[in-house]
Amino acid sequence: MTPELMEAGARRLAAEHARAGGYGRPVLHGEPVFTQGVALYVEGVSVSFDGFKALNDLHLTIDHGELRCIIGPNGAGKTTMMDCITGKTRPDTGRLSFGSNIDLRRLTEPEIAQVGIGRKFQKPTVYERLTVFENLELSLKADRRVAANLGRALSGAQRDRIDALLRLIQLAPEARRTAGLLSHGQKQWLEIGMLLAQEPKLLLLDEPVAGMTDEETERTAELLLTLEGQHSLVVVEHDMHFVEQLTQGQRRVTVLHEGRVLAEGLLRELQNDERVVEVYLGR
């Protein structure tokens, strides 16, 4: 790949990520404090679009280091919830707190990314003309002008960090491969690695196994389970087999319906809840 192509690809996608919050992490103005072990508070949040209540007095709490699956029918408010947490949508009412000290309603999308909240959309967005290694390298950069920094000498600590991420996402053999040549599942893992390069405290993942093979789905479950405890993870998913793989009968699942929490508990409990079966699982 020529330097011109490398620079053009980096510049284009850097602009996209800057608009969405970016992968770089400038100096923070404050770190979240997880009082009583709680990472995220969503309290009484409501959002209306042209009279339709996408969220209706939503209450949700995510513990520090917890892996929580969120399920529910289309239109339940799952995407709007993530939009509010990441600053894309402003709630009409309610409180959104990261830890006990950061009011997310007062921050912009880039600022929310900077305090430690990362979001992965369903479709992977990676620098397709750059190698896997270069994608991770760019994710470590705090300077938004990534094209100007690409190719500069990395410190030993930075190389060690990239090597550790490559092993974690199981892409070490593909390190020098152009990202555009990866399979769909590998691109998903690469983007998770790019988010992890920011050292986020909370990760929001929107249907991370959509379009994956059974083998890729299983490996993704293994990856996310290794992150539990080190990061708080909120996984929005429709694939109930994947939810079973993640929860393993011992992690809480939240069911959203009509913009609020319908039920919450272990998956086996929800599978026997008549309300959940009626509005979601029975379909």
FITI-867045 format. One record per residue (C-alpha): residue number from 1; y, z, x. Coordinates in Angstrom, 2 decimals, padded with zeros to 5 digits. Layout:
residues N
<k:NUM, north:Y, up:Z, east:X>
...
This chain:
residues 283
<k:1, north:000.00, up:000.00, east:000.00>
<k:2, north:003.39, up:-000.97, east:001.36>
<k:3, north:006.16, up:001.63, east:001.84>
<k:4, north:008.25, up:-000.27, east:-000.73>
<k:5, north:005.56, up:000.09, east:-003.42>
<k:6, north:005.02, up:003.72, east:-002.51>
<k:7, north:008.72, up:004.49, east:-002.79>
<k:8, north:009.17, up:002.56, east:-006.05>
<k:9, north:006.23, up:004.29, east:-007.70>
<k:10, north:007.35, up:007.71, east:-006.53>
<k:11, north:010.94, up:007.14, east:-007.65>
<k:12, north:009.92, up:005.94, east:-011.13>
<k:13, north:007.48, up:008.70, east:-011.89>
<k:14, north:009.66, up:011.37, east:-010.29>
<k:15, north:012.34, up:010.48, east:-012.81>
<k:16, north:009.82, up:010.83, east:-015.66>
<k:17, north:008.66, up:014.21, east:-014.48>
<k:18, north:012.21, up:015.42, east:-013.89>
<k:19, north:013.00, up:014.68, east:-017.55>
<k:20, north:009.87, up:016.58, east:-018.62>
<k:21, north:010.47, up:019.57, east:-016.38>
<k:22, north:009.24, up:018.11, east:-013.12>
<k:23, north:006.57, up:019.11, east:-010.66>
<k:24, north:008.92, up:020.55, east:-008.06>
<k:25, north:009.94, up:024.22, east:-008.17>
<k:26, north:013.46, up:025.12, east:-007.06>
<k:27, north:014.49, up:028.71, east:-006.35>
<k:28, north:013.92, up:030.93, east:-009.39>
<k:29, north:016.57, up:033.11, east:-010.95>
<k:30, north:013.99, up:035.67, east:-012.09>
<k:31, north:010.25, up:036.25, east:-012.24>
<k:32, north:008.47, up:037.15, east:-015.49>
<k:33, north:007.35, up:040.76, east:-015.86>
<k:34, north:004.04, up:041.15, east:-017.67>
<k:35, north:004.48, up:044.50, east:-019.37>
<k:36, north:001.19, up:045.81, east:-020.84>
<k:37, north:-000.51, up:042.71, east:-019.49>
<k:38, north:001.07, up:040.27, east:-021.96>
<k:39, north:002.13, up:036.84, east:-020.68>
<k:40, north:003.49, up:035.20, east:-023.83>
<k:41, north:005.02, up:036.55, east:-027.02>
<k:42, north:005.55, up:034.24, east:-030.01>
<k:43, north:007.09, up:036.35, east:-032.77>
<k:44, north:008.10, up:035.06, east:-036.19>
<k:45, north:008.79, up:031.52, east:-035.00>
<k:46, north:009.65, up:028.95, east:-037.64>
<k:47, north:010.60, up:025.29, east:-037.21>
<k:48, north:011.52, up:022.83, east:-039.96>
<k:49, north:011.84, up:019.06, east:-039.78>
<k:50, north:013.64, up:017.53, east:-042.78>
<k:51, north:012.45, up:020.34, east:-045.02>
<k:52, north:008.87, up:020.38, east:-043.70>
<k:53, north:007.91, up:023.66, east:-042.03>
<k:54, north:005.97, up:022.67, east:-038.91>
<k:55, north:005.82, up:026.35, east:-037.91>
<k:56, north:006.05, up:029.06, east:-040.54>
<k:57, north:006.56, up:032.60, east:-039.21>
<k:58, north:004.12, up:032.08, east:-036.35>
<k:59, north:002.96, up:035.17, east:-034.44>
<k:60, north:000.87, up:034.81, east:-031.30>
<k:61, north:000.29, up:036.87, east:-028.16>
<k:62, north:-001.41, up:035.62, east:-024.97>
<k:63, north:-002.50, up:038.14, east:-022.35>
<k:64, north:-001.85, up:037.69, east:-018.64>
<k:65, north:-004.84, up:035.86, east:-017.15>
<k:66, north:-006.35, up:035.09, east:-020.57>
<k:67, north:-008.00, up:031.80, east:-021.54>
<k:68, north:-007.26, up:031.13, east:-025.21>
<k:69, north:-008.37, up:028.15, east:-027.28>
<k:70, north:-006.20, up:027.02, east:-030.19>
<k:71, north:-007.85, up:024.93, east:-032.92>
<k:72, north:-006.80, up:023.67, east:-036.32>
<k:73, north:-006.46, up:020.53, east:-038.44>
<k:74, north:-003.91, up:017.81, east:-037.77>
<k:75, north:-000.48, up:018.99, east:-038.84>
<k:76, north:-001.32, up:022.65, east:-038.26>
<k:77, north:001.59, up:023.06, east:-035.83>
<k:78, north:-000.25, up:023.08, east:-032.51>
<k:79, north:001.96, up:020.49, east:-030.80>
<k:80, north:005.16, up:021.96, east:-032.24>
<k:81, north:004.10, up:025.37, east:-030.92>
<k:82, north:003.74, up:023.95, east:-027.39>
<k:83, north:007.03, up:022.07, east:-027.78>
<k:84, north:008.77, up:025.37, east:-028.58>
<k:85, north:007.18, up:027.23, east:-025.69>
<k:86, north:008.23, up:024.53, east:-023.21>
<k:87, north:011.74, up:024.06, east:-024.60>
<k:88, north:011.31, up:020.58, east:-026.03>
<k:89, north:011.94, up:021.93, east:-029.54>
<k:90, north:014.23, up:024.82, east:-030.42>
<k:91, north:012.90, up:027.20, east:-033.09>
<k:92, north:015.02, up:027.85, east:-036.17>
<k:93, north:014.10, up:031.54, east:-036.13>
<k:94, north:011.93, up:033.90, east:-034.12>
<k:95, north:011.44, up:035.07, east:-030.56>
<k:96, north:009.71, up:033.37, east:-027.63>
<k:97, north:009.27, up:035.50, east:-024.53>
<k:98, north:007.55, up:034.80, east:-021.23>
<k:99, north:006.49, up:038.21, east:-020.10>
<k:100, north:008.75, up:041.00, east:-021.32>
<k:101, north:011.94, up:039.80, east:-019.69>
<k:102, north:012.39, up:036.03, east:-020.05>
<k:103, north:013.78, up:034.65, east:-023.31>
<k:104, north:012.51, up:031.08, east:-023.44>
<k:105, north:015.02, up:030.15, east:-026.15>
<k:106, north:017.81, up:030.46, east:-023.57>
<k:107, north:016.22, up:028.12, east:-021.02>
<k:108, north:016.10, up:024.34, east:-020.70>
<k:109, north:012.84, up:022.42, east:-020.23>
<k:110, north:013.24, up:022.23, east:-016.42>
<k:111, north:014.11, up:025.92, east:-016.24>
<k:112, north:011.02, up:026.84, east:-018.24>
<k:113, north:008.90, up:024.84, east:-015.80>
<k:114, north:010.60, up:026.63, east:-012.93>
<k:115, north:009.82, up:030.13, east:-014.20>
<k:116, north:006.11, up:029.29, east:-014.22>
<k:117, north:005.03, up:027.46, east:-017.39>
<k:118, north:003.20, up:024.16, east:-016.88>
<k:119, north:002.17, up:021.73, east:-019.59>
<k:120, north:-000.44, up:019.02, east:-019.51>
<k:121, north:-000.30, up:016.36, east:-022.19>
<k:122, north:-003.36, up:014.60, east:-023.55>
<k:123, north:-002.75, up:011.40, east:-021.57>
<k:124, north:-002.81, up:011.97, east:-017.81>
<k:125, north:000.40, up:011.08, east:-015.95>
<k:126, north:-000.11, up:010.62, east:-012.23>
<k:127, north:001.47, up:008.48, east:-009.51>
<k:128, north:-001.03, up:005.64, east:-009.86>
<k:129, north:000.07, up:003.68, east:-006.78>
<k:130, north:-000.15, up:006.70, east:-004.50>
<k:131, north:-003.29, up:008.33, east:-003.15>
<k:132, north:-004.77, up:011.51, east:-004.56>
<k:133, north:-003.53, up:013.41, east:-001.50>
<k:134, north:-000.02, up:011.98, east:-001.86>
<k:135, north:000.08, up:012.99, east:-005.54>
<k:136, north:-000.63, up:016.58, east:-004.58>
<k:137, north:001.80, up:016.37, east:-001.65>
<k:138, north:004.63, up:015.33, east:-003.96>
<k:139, north:003.78, up:018.16, east:-006.33>
<k:140, north:004.43, up:020.70, east:-003.59>
<k:141, north:007.95, up:019.41, east:-002.99>
<k:142, north:010.87, up:021.42, east:-004.36>
<k:143, north:013.31, up:018.57, east:-003.74>
<k:144, north:013.57, up:016.23, east:-006.76>
<k:145, north:014.22, up:013.31, east:-004.38>
<k:146, north:010.52, up:012.98, east:-003.71>
<k:147, north:010.71, up:009.43, east:-002.44>
<k:148, north:012.97, up:010.55, east:000.40>
<k:149, north:010.52, up:013.29, east:001.37>
<k:150, north:007.29, up:011.35, east:001.12>
<k:151, north:005.64, up:010.97, east:004.47>
<k:152, north:007.44, up:013.84, east:006.18>
<k:153, north:005.22, up:016.11, east:008.22>
<k:154, north:003.51, up:018.81, east:006.21>
<k:155, north:003.18, up:022.34, east:007.50>
<k:156, north:-000.25, up:023.76, east:008.19>
<k:157, north:000.06, up:026.00, east:005.12>
<k:158, north:000.92, up:023.00, east:002.93>
<k:159, north:-002.07, up:021.02, east:004.19>
<k:160, north:-004.31, up:024.02, east:003.60>
<k:161, north:-002.96, up:024.32, east:000.06>
<k:162, north:-003.63, up:020.64, east:-000.68>
<k:163, north:-007.13, up:020.88, east:000.79>
<k:164, north:-007.85, up:023.92, east:-001.38>
<k:165, north:-006.63, up:022.08, east:-004.48>
<k:166, north:-008.76, up:019.04, east:-003.64>
<k:167, north:-011.83, up:021.24, east:-003.44>
<k:168, north:-010.94, up:023.06, east:-006.65>
<k:169, north:-010.53, up:019.87, east:-008.69>
<k:170, north:-013.54, up:018.31, east:-006.92>
<k:171, north:-011.60, up:015.33, east:-005.60>
<k:172, north:-011.85, up:015.99, east:-001.86>
<k:173, north:-013.99, up:012.83, east:-001.33>
<k:174, north:-011.30, up:010.82, east:-003.17>
<k:175, north:-008.33, up:012.23, east:-001.22>
<k:176, north:-007.34, up:008.86, east:000.31>
<k:177, north:-008.15, up:006.84, east:-002.78>
<k:178, north:-005.36, up:005.30, east:-004.86>
<k:179, north:-004.97, up:007.41, east:-008.01>
<k:180, north:-004.90, up:004.35, east:-010.26>
<k:181, north:-008.52, up:003.63, east:-009.31>
<k:182, north:-009.80, up:007.00, east:-010.49>
<k:183, north:-011.79, up:007.42, east:-013.66>
<k:184, north:-010.07, up:008.88, east:-016.72>
<k:185, north:-011.64, up:012.27, east:-016.10>
<k:186, north:-010.64, up:012.28, east:-012.43>
<k:187, north:-007.04, up:011.50, east:-013.38>
<k:188, north:-007.10, up:014.47, east:-015.75>
<k:189, north:-008.34, up:016.73, east:-012.93>
<k:190, north:-005.72, up:015.33, east:-010.56>
<k:191, north:-002.92, up:016.13, east:-012.99>
<k:192, north:-004.28, up:019.65, east:-013.41>
<k:193, north:-004.20, up:019.92, east:-009.62>
<k:194, north:-000.61, up:018.68, east:-009.58>
<k:195, north:000.35, up:021.38, east:-012.06>
<k:196, north:-001.51, up:024.02, east:-010.06>
<k:197, north:000.44, up:022.98, east:-006.97>
<k:198, north:003.47, up:024.58, east:-008.65>
<k:199, north:001.59, up:027.89, east:-008.88>
<k:200, north:002.28, up:028.29, east:-012.62>
<k:201, north:001.55, up:031.55, east:-014.37>
<k:202, north:000.91, up:029.94, east:-017.77>
<k:203, north:-000.74, up:026.56, east:-018.34>
<k:204, north:-000.66, up:024.75, east:-021.69>
<k:205, north:-003.31, up:022.03, east:-021.96>
<k:206, north:-003.35, up:019.57, east:-024.85>
<k:207, north:-006.87, up:018.21, east:-025.52>
<k:208, north:-007.76, up:018.04, east:-021.81>
<k:209, north:-011.20, up:016.45, east:-022.39>
<k:210, north:-010.18, up:013.71, east:-024.83>
<k:211, north:-011.90, up:010.47, east:-023.76>
<k:212, north:-014.14, up:012.16, east:-021.18>
<k:213, north:-017.86, up:011.71, east:-020.71>
<k:214, north:-020.18, up:014.65, east:-021.39>
<k:215, north:-020.51, up:015.29, east:-017.65>
<k:216, north:-016.73, up:015.19, east:-017.13>
<k:217, north:-016.26, up:017.54, east:-020.08>
<k:218, north:-018.69, up:020.05, east:-018.59>
<k:219, north:-016.99, up:019.89, east:-015.20>
<k:220, north:-013.59, up:020.40, east:-016.84>
<k:221, north:-014.88, up:023.52, east:-018.58>
<k:222, north:-016.12, up:024.82, east:-015.22>
<k:223, north:-012.71, up:024.11, east:-013.65>
<k:224, north:-010.73, up:025.92, east:-016.34>
<k:225, north:-013.07, up:028.91, east:-016.24>
<k:226, north:-012.42, up:029.27, east:-012.51>
<k:227, north:-008.67, up:029.49, east:-013.27>
<k:228, north:-009.07, up:032.31, east:-015.78>
<k:229, north:-007.59, up:035.53, east:-014.46>
<k:230, north:-005.41, up:033.75, east:-011.91>
<k:231, north:-003.43, up:031.97, east:-014.63>
<k:232, north:-002.99, up:032.35, east:-018.37>
<k:233, north:-004.36, up:029.26, east:-020.11>
<k:234, north:-003.74, up:027.99, east:-023.64>
<k:235, north:-006.07, up:025.11, east:-024.51>
<k:236, north:-005.44, up:023.09, east:-027.68>
<k:237, north:-008.64, up:021.27, east:-028.52>
<k:238, north:-010.57, up:019.46, east:-031.27>
<k:239, north:-013.88, up:019.13, east:-029.41>
<k:240, north:-015.80, up:022.15, east:-030.72>
<k:241, north:-018.58, up:021.73, east:-028.16>
<k:242, north:-015.97, up:022.04, east:-025.42>
<k:243, north:-014.51, up:025.10, east:-027.14>
<k:244, north:-017.99, up:026.64, east:-027.14>
<k:245, north:-018.34, up:025.88, east:-023.41>
<k:246, north:-015.00, up:027.54, east:-022.68>
<k:247, north:-015.30, up:030.60, east:-024.87>
<k:248, north:-019.00, up:031.33, east:-024.19>
<k:249, north:-019.09, up:033.66, east:-027.17>
<k:250, north:-016.72, up:036.18, east:-025.57>
<k:251, north:-013.19, up:034.72, east:-025.60>
<k:252, north:-010.83, up:034.72, east:-028.54>
<k:253, north:-010.03, up:031.56, east:-030.49>
<k:254, north:-006.94, up:031.13, east:-032.67>
<k:255, north:-006.95, up:028.91, east:-035.77>
<k:256, north:-003.62, up:027.46, east:-036.88>
<k:257, north:-003.04, up:026.14, east:-040.39>
<k:258, north:000.21, up:025.12, east:-042.04>
<k:259, north:002.27, up:026.41, east:-039.16>
<k:260, north:000.87, up:029.93, east:-038.92>
<k:261, north:-002.20, up:031.78, east:-037.67>
<k:262, north:-004.97, up:031.51, east:-040.25>
<k:263, north:-007.56, up:033.48, east:-038.32>
<k:264, north:-008.31, up:034.76, east:-034.84>
<k:265, north:-011.47, up:036.07, east:-033.20>
<k:266, north:-014.69, up:035.05, east:-031.51>
<k:267, north:-015.92, up:031.55, east:-032.34>
<k:268, north:-019.06, up:032.81, east:-034.10>
<k:269, north:-016.87, up:034.96, east:-036.36>
<k:270, north:-014.62, up:032.03, east:-037.21>
<k:271, north:-017.60, up:029.81, east:-037.96>
<k:272, north:-018.53, up:032.27, east:-040.71>
<k:273, north:-014.99, up:032.64, east:-042.04>
<k:274, north:-014.80, up:030.81, east:-045.38>
<k:275, north:-011.09, up:030.06, east:-044.95>
<k:276, north:-011.65, up:028.42, east:-041.55>
<k:277, north:-014.64, up:026.45, east:-042.77>
<k:278, north:-012.66, up:025.20, east:-045.75>
<k:279, north:-009.57, up:024.01, east:-043.91>
<k:280, north:-011.09, up:022.89, east:-040.59>
<k:281, north:-014.67, up:023.44, east:-039.50>
<k:282, north:-016.14, up:022.14, east:-042.73>
<k:283, north:-014.49, up:018.74, east:-042.39>
